[in-house]
Amino acid sequence: MKTPVNAIDSGTLRENPWRKRPTLPMSADVKPLFNAERFIRKWGRSIRKRIYWPQLRRKFAEKWTVESGKEQFVKRSYNSYADYVEHQRAKLGLHDLEKYDVKFREVLRERLSNSGICWNGRTVLCLGARIGTEVKAFVDVGCFAVGIDLNPGKGNRYVVQGDFHDLQYAADSIDFVFTNSLDHAFDIHRIVGEIHRVLKPEGRLIIEAVAGQGEGSPPGFFESFFWAKIDDLATLIEQSDFRLSNRVDFECPWKGQQLWFEKKFSR
Ligand SMILES: C[S@@+](CC[C@H](N)C(=O)[O-])C[C@H]1O[C@@H](n2cnc3c(N)ncnc32)[C@H](O)[C@@H]1O
């Protein structure tokens, strides 16, 4: 029999479950001998990759541009914005994200818990959140979190359709914006402007940035914007009315740095 909603102790509802309870087993921890559904998904992905990948490679060749005076950044050349969107949307469905989803959720939850912030009830917007892994980590620590992505896939409970160049949210309305997807920018200045607009005056921007080309990590096939060093990205953000307040190295899901920014002033 179902417990009537009003029979649940309202105190328990307000608590952050991850503070008190041991981590629940997640799907990738449970390994059946043969998982037919997983096998079919893997098979479908491999066929899609064989057919789709060469077409994508032909259409989006490795052509990069560098603006004079801004040699620390490279931008992928697209014929149009529609081409950029098509390229970025194509990423979902080509990779198996099951293990990544469990691992990144776990390590990000740990980083957030160690940050000294009281997360309960904070509002968080995650940009380029794909299947919602980072959104789940913020929910785990007690936030009201939502993600946006050009391609959140069907039936995603954590991420809605959206473009981080043109956010559908009100000015001064969000406590934290999180993103690890700035290497997928088409126009970085426009994105940073949008983040500045939606953050509350005391809001914070958290960027997880992958190590740059000059730090041993070249951009991959889906990256559209890249930096020589993480410092270069940090400087660019600081030049857009943000102040860098903290930075933390990490190794998972890739080698990078978590950068915390405060809004300098309202525009
Ligand atoms: C490297 S993936 C990162 C996904 C996610 N943050 C994670 O760690 O699982 C980059 C994501 O950015 C999304 N993306 C690219 N351009 C975007 C845009 N203009 N607006 C919103 N999302 C975008 C892609 O669809 C992709 O899901």
The ligand as an SDF file (V2000), in Angstrom:
LIG
                    3D

 27 29  0  0  0  0  0  0  0  0999 V2000
   31.4610   17.4530  -23.7450 C   0  0  0  0  0  0  0  0  0  0  0  0
   29.7350   17.4670  -23.6990 S   0  0  0  0  0  0  0  0  0  0  0  0
   29.5730   17.6890  -21.9480 C   0  0  0  0  0  0  0  0  0  0  0  0
   28.2880   17.1830  -21.4270 C   0  0  0  0  0  0  0  0  0  0  0  0
   28.0880   17.2550  -19.9170 C   0  0  0  0  0  0  0  0  0  0  0  0
   28.4210   18.5340  -19.3620 N   0  0  0  0  0  0  0  0  0  0  0  0
   28.8190   16.1470  -19.2140 C   0  0  0  0  0  0  0  0  0  0  0  0
   29.8720   16.3710  -18.6010 O   0  0  0  0  0  0  0  0  0  0  0  0
   28.3290   15.0240  -19.3000 O   0  0  0  0  0  0  0  0  0  0  0  0
   29.2680   19.0510  -24.3550 C   0  0  0  0  0  0  0  0  0  0  0  0
   27.7780   19.2660  -24.4240 C   0  0  0  0  0  0  0  0  0  0  0  0
   27.5180   20.6150  -24.8120 O   0  0  0  0  0  0  0  0  0  0  0  0
   26.3690   20.6200  -25.6080 C   0  0  0  0  0  0  0  0  0  0  0  0
   26.3560   21.8760  -26.3710 N   0  0  0  0  0  0  0  0  0  0  0  0
   27.1670   22.2320  -27.3960 C   0  0  0  0  0  0  0  0  0  0  0  0
   26.8460   23.4600  -27.8220 N   0  0  0  0  0  0  0  0  0  0  0  0
   25.8230   23.8950  -27.0510 C   0  0  0  0  0  0  0  0  0  0  0  0
   25.0510   25.0950  -27.0280 C   0  0  0  0  0  0  0  0  0  0  0  0
   25.2570   26.0740  -27.8990 N   0  0  0  0  0  0  0  0  0  0  0  0
   24.0880   25.2150  -26.0930 N   0  0  0  0  0  0  0  0  0  0  0  0
   23.8260   24.2050  -25.2120 C   0  0  0  0  0  0  0  0  0  0  0  0
   24.5160   23.0400  -25.2190 N   0  0  0  0  0  0  0  0  0  0  0  0
   25.5040   22.8890  -26.1230 C   0  0  0  0  0  0  0  0  0  0  0  0
   26.5030   19.3800  -26.4770 C   0  0  0  0  0  0  0  0  0  0  0  0
   25.2590   19.0020  -27.0120 O   0  0  0  0  0  0  0  0  0  0  0  0
   27.0780   18.3900  -25.4600 C   0  0  0  0  0  0  0  0  0  0  0  0
   26.0690   17.6670  -24.8360 O   0  0  0  0  0  0  0  0  0  0  0  0
  1  2  1  0
  2  3  1  0
  2 10  1  0
  3  4  1  0
  4  5  1  0
  5  6  1  0
  5  7  1  0
  7  8  2  0
  7  9  1  0
 10 11  1  0
 11 12  1  0
 11 26  1  0
 12 13  1  0
 13 14  1  0
 13 24  1  0
 14 15  1  0
 14 23  1  0
 15 16  2  0
 16 17  1  0
 17 18  1  0
 17 23  2  0
 18 19  1  0
 18 20  2  0
 20 21  1  0
 21 22  2  0
 22 23  1  0
 24 25  1  0
 24 26  1  0
 26 27  1  0
M  CHG  2   2   1   9  -1
M  END
$$$$
